[in-house]
Amino acid sequence: MTLAAMILVCSVSLSDCTTTNADMVIDTPIRSASPVTCLMHAQAYLAGTSIGRNMLPGERIKVVCVRHRN
């Protein structure tokens, strides 16, 4: 089983950023075998997007790696 990376964009005012309260949920094409590589590749993926380059002051990012069946 591999891990799939999801990127959540939430308001800094939220105490817990989840898929249900995020302003934006990005389901990435990233699949990894370990949590560390999942997180690192998700950060690199986000940095290459306009969302990652143009974040607003009141936004924060959370990367979640979830199990993905091949």
N, C-alpha and C positions, 0 to 999 in steps of 0.2 A: 504494500500500500504506500502511496506517496502523499505528500502534503501539497495543498493548493493554497496560494497566497491571496488573501483578500485585503484591500486597503480601505480603511474607513476614514472619512473626513468628518470631524465633529467640532462642535463649538467648545471653546475652552471652559465655558460655564458648566458643562456636563461633568458630573463626578465619575461616571462610567460610560465610556463610548462603546456602544454595541451596534449590531446590524439593524436593530429596530429603531434606534434613535439617532443614527448617523445622518448627516446632511447629504452625504454621498457614499455609496458603496461601490468599489471597483473590484470586480472579479477578474483577476489577472490570469494570463495564460501560463504563469509560472508553476512548475511542478518540481518538487525536490524530495529527496530521500530523508533529509535531516532538517530539524527546526532552524538551525543556524544558517544553512544555505538558503532556506526558504526566506528568512528575514532579510538576509543580505541581498538576494536577488530582487526581492520586493522593493527594497530601498532604492536600488539602482533603476528598477523599472519606473518608480515614481519620479525619480530625478529627471528622467527623460521625457516626462509629460509636462504639458502646460499647467496642470494642476499642481505638480510639485514645484514648479518654478514661480508660480504666481499665487502662493497662499496668502490669504488675508490675515491681518493681525489677530483676529479672534478665532482662528481655526487651529486645530491640531490634527495630527495624523496618528492612526493606530494601525499596525499591521497584525493581521491574524492569520495563522497558518492552520488550516483544517484538513482533516483526512479526506483523501480523494481516491475513489476506486478507479483503477485503470480500466 
